[in-house]
């Protein structure tokens, strides 16, 4: 498994697409955005689900966490069944978020990749995308990396997604 962690609009999703193109074997891709999109609409904007504040902060509740745990276990089950998996996530809880993945992936070979991007660049991408709450990218740029340990880090501030994907792919092939 490859697990990418970075803030909103840091370039993770583009890197995942590029990784799928440059890695010689087929890799399945799953992202936290896919998970959030799969949630029932009634969980958005509720204390038990997921809340997006006007300043870009995100809060999640117990119903969200329970479904997230099931989603994580499902992805890990595919890896245990032999699928190559790349995950695009946002560790809002920093080290605690990573620990949830570590516990779920115990016994698997995981490449931990930090995807960094300067807050002002991520904020500009956020505006260009137009599908994110303003302020989320700048707020998450450093927050998601607190206490997290990586095997490899890439910085998408000036590097293209393909170049970052090639860096990750080279690490996978070792």
N, C-alpha and C positions, 0 to 999 in steps of 0.2 A: 504494500500500500504506500501511496504517497499522500501525505496530508499537508495541504497548503493553508497557512494562516496569515491573514492580513486584513486590514480595515476595509471598509466599504470603498469601492472605486479605486482600489490599489492595483488592479490589473490581474487579479487571480483568475477570473473566468476566461479571459483571453489567453493567459498562460496555459490553462487546462486544454483549451482547443489546440494550441500549438504543441503541447506535450503529446496529445493523441496523434498528431501528425508526424512528429519526429521519433517517437519511440517505435522500435521495430515490431513489438507485439501489440495486440489490441488491449486498450485500457478503457474501462468504464468510468464515467465521470459523474460525480454527485456533488451538488453544492448546497450550502445552507439556504440559498435563495429558492432552490427547488423544494426544500423542506417547508420553508415559510409559505410558499405558494400553495403547497398541498394542505395546509392547515384549514380547518373550517373557518369560514368568514366570521363566525360568532366569537372566535378567540382573538380577533384583532381589536385592539383598543380596550381590552379588559385586563384587570389585575391578574387573573389566572392565566391569561394567554400571553400576548405580546403587545406592548405599547410603544409607539413612536412619539416622542415629545417634539414640540416645535423647535427646540434647540438642537435636535438631532440625536438626543440620547435614546437608548432603547432599554426597556425593562421587560423581563420575562417572568412569568409566574409558574406555579406548580403544574398546571395542565400542559403548558408548553414544555416544561422539563420532562414530564412523563412521556409525551409523544416524541420528544427529541431523543430520549434514551432508547425507545423502541426503534426509531429511524436509524440511530447509530448501530444498534445491535443487528439490524437487518443488513446494513452495508457491510459490517464486519462478517456476517454469515456468508455473504457472497465471496468475500476474500478467502474465508476459510474453505469454501467450496472450490477454490482455484482461480477465481476471477482476479485479474489485476485491476485495482481500484485506485483512482485519484479523487481526493476529496478537497473541495474548496470551502473553507470555513472561516468564520469570524469569531475568535475567542473573546467574547465580551467579558468573560470572567478571568481572562489571562491564564495563569497557571492552573486554576481550578478547572477551566474548560479543557485544557490539555490533559489534565489528570483523568477526566471522564473518558477521553479517547484512549489514553494509555491503558486504563483498566479494561476497556472493551476489546482492545487489540492485543492483550497479553498473549505472548507466544508467536505473534506474527512479526514479520520483517516490515518495519515502517520507516519511511524516510520522512523526517519532519522538516518542512521548508517554511521559513519565514519570508513573507512577501512584504517588503517595506516600500513606502512611497512618501515623499515629503507631503505634509498636510496641505500645503497650498496647491500642489499639483493634483492631489486626490480631490480637493474641493473643486478645482476647475473641471475635472472629469465628471464630478457629481452634477455640476450645473449643466454640462454638455449632454449628459445622459437624460436628465429631466425626469427620471423615475425614482428618485431618492428624496428623502426628507433632507432639506438643507441643513448643513452643519454636521451631518452624520460622518462624512469622510474625515473631516478635520478632527473631530472628537475621537474617532477610533484609530487614527493613524499610529499613535503610540500606545494607547490603552490596551489593545489586543495583544501586544507583545510583552507586557509586564509579567515577569517571572517565568516566561516560556523559554524552553531550551530547544535549540534546533540543531539538525545535522548540517544544514545549509541555509544561507540567507541570500536573497536576491533583492535588488532595489530597482523598482520600475520607474523611478522618478525620471530618468533619462534613457533607460534601456528599453528596447522593444520587447514585447511579449515573446517573440520567437527567440531572441537572444537569451532571455531568462529561461525559457523552456529548454533550450539546448544545454545551458549550464546544469539544470536539474537532470536532464536526460543523461548527461555525461556521468553524473554521480550515481545514477541508477545502474548504469552498465558496469560499474566497477566490480 
